[in-house]
Amino acid sequence: MSQSIKERWNLTGKVAIVTGASKGIGEEIARGLAECGAKVVVSSRKQEAVDQVVADFKKLGYEAAGIAAHVGDAAARKNLVERTIEHFGGVDILVNNAATNPVFGPTLDTDESVFDKIMDVNLKAPFELAKLVFPSMRERGGGSIINISSIGGISPEPMLGIYSVSKAALLSLTKVLAKEWGPAGVRVNVICPGLVQTKFSQALWVDPSVLKHFTDELPIGRMAQPEEMAPLAVFLASPGASYCTGGIFVADGGHTI
């Protein structure tokens, strides 16, 4: 007998790493995975921040651990994965959510050091983390890697040029890994959020006139809240998405229509 729908969303016994998980979209995805039964490693740059999220999760009865890591640093990435495997025994789910965008302005004004930083965190880090977790996923019979891109990766956003380039490259990376790693049972998908009310996107919504200009063009007529991204990530991590790989999943309120 095939699994019921509820069983296909069950993540009991699975181990997940979520980067950039101390706030915003990452925190909500980590919360959703934990609520569905996964053991979750909450990761971000500051240990105090991840410890607070873990404490909140444990109050809810979720199983979680906090491991600080700057994903742009190779040693920190390696430590994150090794400590996760030591603590929980392996990795089944990786959510590459951590990202950076230190500039908001014309591409012509973006210097080389900023370009390198954006690419290191937004593209290279997901690639290297994926490679680090792959052996454990293969050994455990498969896994799910979920990259968090942006609608800017589909259509470049004004004043976010190189950020958009990095997110477009992440779409391509997702497809490449999905094609190469499918035979090992490792699925790789990408989510492209639209405007979500987080600190990261504050420059786009703090000015009411700018926000109104943006939301007036949306069929849904408003920006998203972080928790609205979590169910899609939980689906992609779950057995319910067993036939989904290499997919680009958009959650943008209709922006790209």
C-alpha positions as CSV (number, residue, x, y, z in Angstrom):
1,M,0.0,0.0,0.0
2,S,1.3,3.4,-0.9
3,Q,2.0,6.1,1.7
4,S,-0.7,8.4,2.7
5,I,-0.3,12.1,2.0
6,K,0.4,12.8,5.7
7,E,3.1,10.2,5.7
8,R,4.7,11.7,2.6
9,W,5.2,14.9,4.6
10,N,6.7,13.1,7.6
11,L,10.4,13.9,8.1
12,T,10.9,11.9,11.3
13,G,14.4,10.6,11.5
14,K,15.7,12.9,8.8
15,V,18.6,15.3,9.6
16,A,18.6,18.8,8.1
17,I,21.1,21.6,7.9
18,V,19.7,25.1,7.3
19,T,22.1,28.0,6.7
20,G,21.2,31.6,7.4
21,A,18.7,30.2,9.9
22,S,18.9,32.6,12.8
23,K,16.1,34.8,11.3
24,G,13.8,35.4,8.4
25,I,13.2,32.8,5.7
26,G,15.9,30.4,7.0
27,E,14.5,30.4,10.6
28,E,11.0,29.7,9.3
29,I,12.2,26.8,7.0
30,A,14.1,25.3,9.9
31,R,11.0,25.6,12.1
32,G,8.9,23.9,9.4
33,L,11.3,21.0,9.0
34,A,11.5,20.5,12.7
35,E,7.7,20.6,13.1
36,C,7.5,17.8,10.5
37,G,9.9,15.7,12.6
38,A,13.4,16.4,11.2
39,K,16.4,16.9,13.5
40,V,17.5,20.4,12.5
41,V,20.9,22.0,12.6
42,V,20.4,25.8,12.8
43,S,23.4,27.6,11.3
44,S,24.3,31.2,10.9
45,R,27.4,33.4,11.6
46,K,26.8,34.1,15.3
47,Q,26.6,31.3,17.9
48,E,24.4,33.4,20.2
49,A,21.8,33.9,17.4
50,V,21.6,30.2,16.6
51,D,21.5,29.2,20.2
52,Q,18.4,31.5,20.7
53,V,16.6,29.8,17.8
54,V,17.5,26.4,19.1
55,A,16.2,27.3,22.6
56,D,12.9,28.4,21.1
57,F,12.6,25.2,19.1
58,K,13.3,23.0,22.1
59,K,10.6,24.7,24.0
60,L,8.2,23.5,21.3
61,G,9.6,19.9,21.6
62,Y,11.7,20.0,18.4
63,E,15.1,18.3,18.1
64,A,17.7,20.9,17.1
65,A,21.3,21.9,17.5
66,G,23.0,25.2,16.7
67,I,26.3,25.3,14.9
68,A,27.7,28.7,13.9
69,A,29.3,29.0,10.5
70,H,30.3,31.7,8.0
71,V,29.4,29.8,4.8
72,G,32.0,31.9,2.9
73,D,34.8,30.3,4.8
74,A,35.9,26.8,3.7
75,A,37.0,25.7,7.2
76,A,33.7,26.8,8.7
77,R,31.7,24.9,6.0
78,K,33.7,21.7,6.7
79,N,33.2,22.1,10.4
80,L,29.5,22.6,10.0
81,V,29.0,19.3,8.1
82,E,31.4,17.3,10.2
83,R,29.8,18.4,13.5
84,T,26.4,17.7,12.1
85,I,27.4,14.2,11.2
86,E,29.0,13.7,14.6
87,H,25.9,15.0,16.4
88,F,23.1,13.4,14.4
89,G,24.8,10.7,12.4
90,G,24.4,12.0,8.9
91,V,22.7,14.5,6.6
92,D,19.5,14.0,4.6
93,I,18.5,17.6,3.9
94,L,20.5,20.7,3.1
95,V,18.9,24.1,2.7
96,N,21.3,26.7,1.3
97,N,19.6,29.8,2.4
98,A,22.5,32.1,3.6
99,A,23.1,34.9,1.2
100,T,24.7,38.4,1.0
101,N,24.2,41.6,-0.9
102,P,26.5,44.3,0.4
103,V,25.5,46.8,-2.3
104,F,22.3,48.4,-3.5
105,G,23.0,50.5,-6.6
106,P,24.2,50.4,-10.2
107,T,26.3,47.5,-11.4
108,L,28.8,50.0,-12.7
109,D,29.6,51.0,-9.1
110,T,30.2,47.4,-8.0
111,D,33.9,46.8,-7.4
112,E,35.7,43.5,-7.7
113,S,35.9,42.8,-4.0
114,V,32.1,43.1,-3.7
115,F,31.6,40.9,-6.7
116,D,33.8,38.2,-5.2
117,K,32.1,38.4,-1.8
118,I,28.6,38.0,-3.4
119,M,29.8,35.0,-5.5
120,D,31.6,33.4,-2.6
121,V,28.5,33.4,-0.3
122,N,25.7,33.1,-2.8
123,L,27.1,30.6,-5.3
124,K,30.4,29.0,-4.2
125,A,29.2,28.2,-0.7
126,P,26.1,26.3,-1.8
127,F,28.2,24.4,-4.2
128,E,30.9,23.5,-1.6
129,L,28.3,22.6,1.1
130,A,26.5,20.4,-1.4
131,K,29.7,18.5,-2.1
132,L,30.4,18.1,1.6
133,V,27.0,16.6,2.4
134,F,26.8,14.4,-0.8
135,P,28.8,11.4,0.6
136,S,26.5,11.2,3.6
137,M,23.3,11.5,1.5
138,R,24.5,8.8,-0.9
139,E,25.4,6.5,2.0
140,R,21.9,7.0,3.5
141,G,20.2,6.2,0.3
142,G,19.5,9.7,-1.0
143,G,18.7,13.2,0.1
144,S,17.3,16.6,-0.7
145,I,19.3,19.8,-1.4
146,I,17.2,23.0,-1.6
147,N,18.8,26.2,-2.8
148,I,17.2,29.5,-2.0
149,S,17.5,31.8,-5.0
150,S,15.4,34.8,-5.9
151,I,13.1,36.1,-8.6
152,G,16.1,38.2,-9.3
153,G,17.7,35.1,-10.7
154,I,14.9,34.8,-13.2
155,S,14.6,38.5,-14.1
156,P,17.3,40.9,-12.9
157,E,16.1,43.3,-10.2
158,P,17.0,47.0,-10.4
159,M,19.9,48.1,-8.2
160,L,20.6,44.4,-7.4
161,G,22.6,43.5,-10.5
162,I,25.4,41.3,-9.3
163,Y,23.2,39.7,-6.6
164,S,20.8,38.8,-9.5
165,V,23.7,37.3,-11.4
166,S,24.6,35.1,-8.5
167,K,21.1,34.0,-8.0
168,A,20.8,33.2,-11.7
169,A,23.9,31.1,-11.5
170,L,22.4,29.2,-8.6
171,L,19.5,28.2,-10.8
172,S,22.0,26.7,-13.2
173,L,24.0,25.0,-10.5
174,T,20.8,23.4,-9.2
175,K,20.1,21.9,-12.6
176,V,23.7,20.6,-13.0
177,L,23.8,18.9,-9.6
178,A,20.3,17.5,-10.1
179,K,21.4,15.9,-13.4
180,E,24.7,14.5,-12.0
181,W,23.5,13.4,-8.6
182,G,20.0,11.9,-9.5
183,P,21.4,8.4,-9.9
184,A,22.6,8.5,-6.3
185,G,19.1,9.4,-5.1
186,V,20.0,13.0,-4.3
187,R,17.4,15.5,-5.4
188,V,18.3,19.2,-6.0
189,N,15.7,21.9,-6.3
190,V,15.6,25.7,-6.0
191,I,13.1,28.1,-4.6
192,C,12.8,31.7,-6.0
193,P,11.1,33.9,-3.4
194,G,9.7,37.3,-4.4
195,L,9.7,40.2,-2.0
196,V,9.6,38.9,1.5
197,Q,9.5,41.1,4.6
198,T,12.9,40.4,6.1
199,K,15.8,42.5,7.3
200,F,17.7,41.3,4.3
201,S,15.2,42.9,1.9
202,Q,14.6,46.0,4.0
203,A,15.9,48.4,1.3
204,L,13.0,47.3,-0.9
205,W,10.1,47.8,1.6
206,V,11.1,50.3,4.2
207,D,10.0,53.2,2.0
208,P,6.2,53.0,1.7
209,S,6.2,54.6,-1.8
210,V,8.7,52.1,-3.1
211,L,6.8,49.2,-1.5
212,K,3.5,50.5,-3.0
213,H,5.1,50.7,-6.5
214,F,6.1,47.1,-6.1
215,T,3.0,45.6,-4.6
216,D,0.6,47.5,-7.0
217,E,2.0,45.3,-9.8
218,L,1.4,42.0,-7.9
219,P,-1.7,39.9,-8.4
220,I,-1.7,39.1,-4.7
221,G,-1.1,42.8,-3.9
222,R,1.3,42.5,-1.0
223,M,4.7,41.3,-0.1
224,A,5.2,37.9,1.6
225,Q,6.0,37.0,5.1
226,P,8.9,34.6,5.9
227,E,6.7,31.8,7.1
228,E,5.1,31.6,3.6
229,M,8.3,30.2,2.2
230,A,8.5,27.3,4.6
231,P,5.8,24.9,3.4
232,L,7.4,24.8,-0.1
233,A,10.8,24.0,1.4
234,V,9.2,21.3,3.6
235,F,7.6,19.8,0.5
236,L,10.8,19.6,-1.4
237,A,12.6,18.0,1.5
238,S,9.9,15.4,2.0
239,P,9.1,12.1,0.4
240,G,6.2,13.9,-1.2
241,A,8.6,15.5,-3.6
242,S,10.2,12.2,-4.6
243,Y,9.8,12.9,-8.3
244,C,11.0,16.5,-8.2
245,T,14.6,17.4,-9.0
246,G,16.1,20.2,-11.0
247,G,13.0,22.2,-10.5
248,I,12.7,25.9,-10.2
249,F,9.8,26.7,-7.8
250,V,8.6,30.3,-7.7
251,A,6.8,31.9,-4.7
252,D,6.5,35.5,-5.7
253,G,2.9,36.6,-5.5
254,G,2.6,36.6,-9.3
255,H,5.5,38.9,-9.9
256,T,7.0,36.9,-12.8
257,I,3.7,36.4,-14.6
